[in-house]
Amino acid sequence: MRKIAVYGKGGIGKSTTTSNISAALADMGYRVLQIGCDPKADSTKNLMHGEKITSVLDAIREKGEGNITPEDVLFQGYGGVWCVEAGGPTPGIGCAGRGIITAFEKLEEIGAYEICRPDIILYDVLGDVVCGGFAMPIRGGYARNVFIVTSGEMMSLYAASNIASAVKNFGKRGYAQYSGVILNSRNIENEEVLVKKALEEIGGEIVSILPRSASVQEAEGEGKTVIEALPDSKMADAYRKLAENILDLSAEVENNYE
Amino acid sequence: MSRLCVFMLPLAPDYSGAASALFDLGGIVVMHDASGCTGNFTGYDEPRWMGSRSAVYCSGLRRMDAVLGNDEKFIDATLKAAEDLNPSIIAYLGSPVPTVIGTDLKGMAAETENISGIPSFGFPTTGLDYYDKGASDVFMALIRRFAKKKSTVEKTGKTLNVLGMLPLDMGNKGNSDRILTWLKNQDYEILSDFAMGLSVDQIKNCPDADLNLVVARSGLAAARFLEKKYGIPYICGLPLDDGAELKGRLEKQERFQPLPEAQSDKKGILIIHEQIFANELRALLSKKTDVPITVGSLFGLEEELKASQDLHLPDEYSAIQEINSGKYQVILADPEFEKVIRREDVRLVALPHLAVSSKLHWDEYPDYLGEDILKIIESTVREGN
């Protein structure tokens, strides 16, 4: 089993990238579980043909904490990928970080991992490690490898640096490893050079370079991943290559289930 | 709000059970709280505390620590204490505030162990569960961590682990010692006693036992685990009076006390106590009276130890409703239940339970292996006639 977290600045394309990785891995024959860890709960939309699924916290809100069943929060999308959204509190109130922790606890309680029996779990996590809740996906027992999506833009690299620092800080606890960045190109000048320069300070390597492509918007317009909507496109090839690289760089770990 | 106690005292929480299970281990226990939870354990739930050298600390969690996430401060303080105390283990226990802010106690333990090399544990106790769960989780973690491989040396057939022995159930008047002495008098060698007098060496050697004796529910999960992993059978029970009941079952390795069916339409007896103890008491009582006897528990019931009429009473309100339902003539329960008896025709026979009334009655426990328990039975039968 592999457990992988994808972090990165808000709006950088984490969910699009993660969903395409999930779809590519599913096409390779893996059982995949993608868990969206953003209160917006839209990580898995393109795996679900544009449909927003009920998040764990929405289900708790509607049915009460003790009444959730796996069917309420586990959904299968393209290629059999299991999709879960942690969800969040009412915007402006509540505690989003604690919400993620609650959602993770609830998934274990309802036996989600035993039902999905994934070969690979992908955690798609909100922009930055702002509190303990958003570090939950990289705590003990969860993700072992962290990949950061970035472009060559300053703010994106700054966020990547913060995330890599947070992951390294947890090194003493034997948690997830920072395993490199995914360059999601924005077509800015010397983008690869800029990212490589930043990596001299941040550490790590570029795992894959995803070119800027209209295919992404075209597929999203259909509520699909590029892998599903445009499987013969160059962009689909780029995502498949990224999925292979991630498999090469991530560690086999013990199952979450018996 | 249904779990609010209006008349009774708050019941012993999971962190008290966890701290009690760790108390004799020679480790450092850090309760991550502002001091109320530590005070609740040391002042009200742990009769061994006064005069002991057991290192139970309060982290002194404050508002800004919660805001800033000052895990390092607490880890550093713990490591400093460890330099002086040379503890066998270090354990961080949670409380309501760490639960709300999602403190990573297991992570703190991993960091502490990485730096010090001392086996360290984080137990995410919340203050919202009860003592038996806290103790049960500790027993499981200790066994998973320390138990060695089963030895290949030939067995005597008379080695035993005792699981679930805590003052929160057994009180403060020597019942645990009396039970161990009784077992030794039956020629059993006690390899480990979870958790009064427990040591890391005892835990290491526990897979070599021929049998596990579960004396309270808190030991049941560990017994099931030891059976599954090491093939050690277990039985549930404890000796009362002269121990004849248990002696027979130990010899036959009969796992559970045979449970009665509710058949009589007479007004009955309700025993509210720890489930395994209550079952043993019911067995003794049923030899003296033919009225139906129900076991009720505030802390939950194990299905396999439960007779059809037995009841989980999950909150004070449901306990009050049951006690005053008209179905019972005698309530055999902690003296604090006197406050909630509202019917003239219901009598209470006092049977302290530390997890229910903490220090108020911990010196009033009957001698489980002496005349006291017989007097309680006689009194119950007399009140019931």
Chai-1 contact restraints between the chains, C-beta under 6 A:
chainA,res_idxA,chainB,res_idxB,connection_type,confidence,min_distance_angstrom,max_distance_angstrom,comment,restraint_id
A,R98,B,G102,contact,1.0,0.0,6.0,A-B,restraint_1
A,I101,B,G102,contact,1.0,0.0,6.0,A-B,restraint_2
A,G132,B,G102,contact,1.0,0.0,6.0,A-B,restraint_3
A,G133,B,G102,contact,1.0,0.0,6.0,A-B,restraint_4
A,R139,B,D104,contact,1.0,0.0,6.0,A-B,restraint_5
A,G140,B,K106,contact,1.0,0.0,6.0,A-B,restraint_6
A,K172,B,E111,contact,1.0,0.0,6.0,A-B,restraint_7
A,K172,B,N114,contact,1.0,0.0,6.0,A-B,restraint_8
A,R173,B,G107,contact,1.0,0.0,6.0,A-B,restraint_9
A,R173,B,A110,contact,1.0,0.0,6.0,A-B,restraint_10
A,R173,B,E111,contact,1.0,0.0,6.0,A-B,restraint_11
A,G174,B,A110,contact,1.0,0.0,6.0,A-B,restraint_12
